[in-house]
Amino acid sequence: MFNLKKIGFIFFALIFILSCSKKQPEFSGKYLTYTNTQEGYEIDYPSEILKPLESSPSEQVFASNDGDVSLSVSVSDIEETGPDFIFKTADLYEKKESEKFTVSDKNMGRDGFILKGYSKDKMFFCQALAINEKFYKIRFEYNKKDYDTYRDILTHIIDSFELTSAVASHNNSYDEGKLISFAFSFLSNVYWENNFNLLLKNSSSKLADFVHPEYGVRRFYNPGTTVRLFSAEENFGFDESTDFSTIPSANKFGGSIPFYEKMPKGGFCEESNDKDGVYCAIVQELPTAVDPASFQNGDIKELKIDLPKDYKAILKIVILDEGFIKKTFYFFDIEDKWFLFFVDDCDCSA
């Protein structure tokens, strides 16, 4: 005679075992950075889940061992820009995705779009950006049942995407005379015969034409031995040692301010042998700062600085006076206009 209780127990035990056999993907938070030097970008990928496959520079593919999860980054040249191109391209991609997925979300922007969708077992996310005459597409596909795991992973992947050499291709496209003319205009309006710290502290209207309405200005400063990046909400890191009284004058140059399209050698902790004046150059790097949140656990980490995706280049302007750097400004070219993004007021105690 059968023991119905025993049979029932075995039946439900088998169901439990089968349901557990499909484990959630194990992920400890380890990412590696993939750099595509030819197409000029870098992106993080979860190395415990995805592996880069043999691909072409124009389309790099990452996939899991079982093929259920995939990440791809494709790059193509574009000959037209503007909203019409973006909308037309978004419609084409949506039509293609609709062959296998239900497209549940479509967000349009001036320089790109985002598509999201699902099928019976899968989900996908696609983000496309038109930058510097290039069209970048990031697409991530994963199992629907693992949404909770991949939600944060997807956010990390998208946030990690950065252009590298793409900016460099624009270094030679800026006329030296126009850069110097811009530097002269900026310094004449807010630096010479002004106290820049005071203008920044008081959000002076003199700065309005040079500050992006969305991103604002941030200030690198070291209130000790570590460099921090301060925003307006943090009063730019101004403290009791901040100079709000000195007013630099261009009169020392005898009415003809010397401009140089390069950076001076030295002038930070050691006196520079270069001549006093204004130095301008297109650069690809910004100063680094410490992430204040990392102070809590004692594992000091570098702050990841959020930058606009659509900038074309970075212009660095340095004032060298009496052999030392007095002020450093960083401007970003957005839609063919220079905006002040960062001021560097660090000293050599950092």
C-alpha positions, 0 to 999 in steps of 0.5 A: 500500500502506497504511503500518500504522505511520503509520495507527496513529500517526494513530489514537492521535494523534486519540484523544489530541487528542480526550481533551485537547479537554475541558480541566480547568477553569482556576482561578487561585484568584480568589473574589468574595463575594456578599452577600444583604442581604435574607436576611442571608448572604454566600458566596464563589464562584469568579468565573472559573468561576461567574457569579450568575444573575438570581434571587430573594433566597430562592434565588440561583443561580450557574452556569458558561457551559456550565451544567455547574457550578452553585451555589445558596443557598436560604433559607426560613422554618421554623415548627418546629425540633428533631431531628424537623424536621431528620430529616424534611427530610433524608429529603425532600431525599434522596428528591428527590436520589435521582431523579437521583443515587445518594446515597452519604453522609448526615450528620445533625446537631442543626441540619442535615445533609449529603448527597453523591451521584453519577450517571454524569457528575455529583457533588453536595454539599448542606448544610442548616442551621436557624438563627434560624428560617431554613433555609439550603441550599447545593447544589453540582453539578459534573462527576465527572471534575473532582473534584480541581479542585472538591474544594478549591473546594467546601471554600472555598465552604462555609467562606465562608458567613456570616450577616450581618443575621440576627443583627441581627434578634435585637438587640431580643429581649434583655431589658435587665434579663436582660443586666445580671443576667448581666453582674453574675453573671459579673463577681461570680464571676470579675472583682471580687475576682479576677485574671481573667488568673490564672483564665484561665491556670490554667483555674480552675473558676470559669470553667467555667460560662461557657466552652463545652466545645467552643470554649473561650476565645481572647484578643486581644492585641498583643505589639507593633503587630499584634493576634494571637488566642491560644488556650489552647494558646498560653498565651493570649499571656501574657508577662512584661508580663501583670498577674497580681497586680491584683485589681479591687474593686467597693467603689469604687462604694459597693455599687451598680455602675452598668450601662449598655446601650450602649458608652462613647465613647473609653476606649481611647487617650483618656480617656472622658468617660462615667462609670465602670461596666459597659457591655453591648450586643449587637454584630455585630462582633469585633476583627480580628487578623493571620493569623500564617501571612501573616508568612512571605511578607510579605503580611500578611493578616487572620485568618479567625476560625472561629465557631459556625454556631448562635449567636444573638447576640454580647454585649459587656461592657466595664469602664470604670475611671478613664476607661479600658477595663480589660477587654472580654469577648465572649459568644455566645448558644448555645442560649439560654445566654451563653458567653465566647468572646473576651477583648480585652486589646489596648492602643492601641499596636496 
